[in-house]
Amino acid sequence: MKIFPWTRVVLCLCLCLCLLVGCVAEEGGEPVSMDPQPGVDAPQPDPTPEPTAEPQPDPSPEAEPDPAPVPEPDEVPPAEPDPQPEQPPESEGFDQLFSEVFVAQGCTAGYCHGAGQGGLSMVGVDDSFEALVDVVAFNPMCGFEQLVVPGDPEQSLLWHRVLPVEEGQGEPCVPKMPAGTSGLSVEDAQRVYDWIAAGAPR
């Protein structure tokens, strides 16, 4: 058989390779390592930790915080209502005054004004009212000319006639009535005063 020159070369190489592998196996040698040569440091991993991704904010809307409590103002005591001005006592009408004071004191009796004494006639309630209110006195005294000035007791002659004399006052300028007395009682005189001050209502 004819062998080509290049075939011989291949066969020689294969034979040498087989012999080399067999020798290594018999001697217990270690197979050739592909590791780097001894004494050469292998590349070490980078000890720097990889940066971690920062947490992203929650895209959901945050709940609004509760509003801060508003401090309650100090409790203010309710304002007291303004005191109402004292209302003057409701004045009685002339009818009651006539029966409880003038008639009771005998002013309408036949020995007094019931008979027209002193130019003043006081028989019934109606003619007595007409004879007193806004009437000029038959006999003016001490500068008081009108018997009853509605709303003004101090200018009314009737008030000064019934005003009781105070102890130690001396002789009054105006003679008192009922005749022979020092005037009406304080209570009855006050009723006459209040009636005139209220406007001498009927």
DOFIPA-193904 format. One record per residue (C-alpha): x, y, z. Coordinates in steps of 0.02 Angstrom, whole numbers, padded with zeros to 5 digits, always signed. Example, Ala and Ser with C-alpha at 12.3 -4.5 7.8 and 13.67 -1.06 7.14 Angstrom:
! residues 2
+00615-00225+00390
+00684-00053+00357
This chain:
! residues 202
+00000+00000+00000
+00068+00170-00040
+00076+00294+00102
+00080+00481+00065
+00208+00586+00154
+00081+00694+00248
-00005+00536+00310
+00154+00482+00392
+00165+00647+00485
-00011+00628+00554
+00021+00451+00610
+00181+00503+00698
+00092+00642+00790
-00047+00527+00848
+00080+00398+00909
+00177+00529+01007
+00018+00595+01087
-00034+00420+01144
+00135+00387+01220
+00132+00553+01313
-00039+00523+01389
+00010+00347+01444
+00166+00409+01534
+00073+00539+01631
-00056+00410+01688
+00078+00287+01747
+00173+00417+01849
+00012+00474+01938
+00037+00647+01876
-00103+00769+01879
-00180+00824+01720
-00127+00988+01655
-00229+01124+01737
-00296+01271+01644
-00281+01377+01801
-00162+01525+01798
+00018+01496+01845
+00061+01483+02029
+00105+01648+02108
-00011+01747+01999
-00159+01818+02094
-00326+01777+02022
-00437+01927+01997
-00537+01958+02156
-00720+02015+02153
-00750+02199+02188
-00794+02213+02374
-00894+02373+02344
-01078+02327+02359
-01184+02368+02215
-01293+02521+02245
-01468+02475+02289
-01613+02565+02213
-01690+02697+02327
-01870+02662+02375
-01989+02760+02269
-02127+02859+02355
-02297+02782+02355
-02388+02861+02209
-02551+02845+02306
-02605+03011+02385
-02560+03027+02566
-02702+03046+02689
-02717+03225+02751
-02669+03242+02935
-02808+03279+03055
-02824+03465+03086
-02752+03524+03248
-02885+03542+03381
-02941+03720+03404
-02931+03771+03586
-03100+03815+03653
-03113+03995+03714
-03135+04022+03898
-03315+04004+03943
-03389+04177+03957
-03534+04193+04077
-03691+04254+03993
-03713+04439+04003
-03839+04493+04129
-03987+04585+04055
-03989+04769+04085
-04095+04810+04233
-04260+04877+04179
-04303+05047+04246
-04429+05039+04382
-04600+05072+04315
-04703+05191+04418
-04849+05105+04499
-05003+05111+04394
-05104+05256+04456
-05280+05230+04511
-05418+05323+04425
-05520+05463+04501
-05670+05351+04535
-05574+05246+04662
-05489+05397+04737
-05655+05488+04755
-05743+05347+04847
-05597+05290+04957
-05524+05459+05004
-05639+05607+04974
-05803+05523+05020
-05723+05428+05164
-05653+05589+05237
-05823+05679+05229
-05774+05799+05090
-05940+05768+05002
-06046+05787+05158
-06177+05923+05172
-06073+06023+05293
-05926+06028+05172
-05908+06028+04983
-06067+05928+04966
-06152+06094+04998
-06030+06194+04891
-05924+06260+05034
-05776+06366+04978
-05846+06380+04802
-05809+06194+04767
-05953+06075+04738
-05915+05890+04762
-06075+05788+04761
-06053+05649+04634
-05896+05577+04554
-05926+05655+04385
-05959+05834+04442
-05818+05822+04568
-05693+05775+04430
-05753+05919+04322
-05740+06040+04469
-05558+05994+04509
-05456+05959+04351
-05392+06110+04254
-05502+06226+04354
-05446+06393+04425
-05471+06401+04612
-05612+06506+04680
-05494+06569+04814
-05310+06554+04757
-05183+06538+04898
-04994+06560+04914
-04973+06580+04727
-05066+06419+04683
-05209+06467+04569
-05264+06302+04492
-05344+06163+04592
-05269+06018+04493
-05131+06038+04364
-05120+05867+04278
-04942+05797+04295
-04883+05932+04417
-04934+05905+04598
-04821+06044+04663
-04920+06174+04564
-05088+06102+04615
-05180+06189+04757
-05272+06027+04801
-05107+05941+04843
-05053+06079+04962
-05226+06077+05044
-05217+05891+05087
-05028+05880+05120
-05009+05837+05305
-04918+05961+05414
-04754+05895+05481
-04714+05911+05664
-04626+06074+05700
-04666+06144+05527
-04761+06291+05596
-04914+06373+05524
-04938+06315+05344
-04966+06440+05205
-05118+06346+05143
-05257+06296+05264
-05278+06108+05273
-05427+06003+05229
-05532+05918+05288
-05571+06071+05393
-05506+06067+05569
-05368+05938+05532
-05183+05945+05491
-05218+05867+05320
-05246+05691+05258
-05148+05543+05321
-04981+05513+05238
-05050+05365+05141
-05204+05456+05076
-05105+05612+05034
-04983+05505+04935
-05127+05433+04835
-05184+05608+04788
-05005+05655+04740
-04983+05500+04631
-05150+05529+04545
-05103+05708+04498
-04926+05658+04446
-04999+05524+04329
-05095+05658+04237
-05255+05655+04342
-05337+05512+04245
-05521+05491+04251
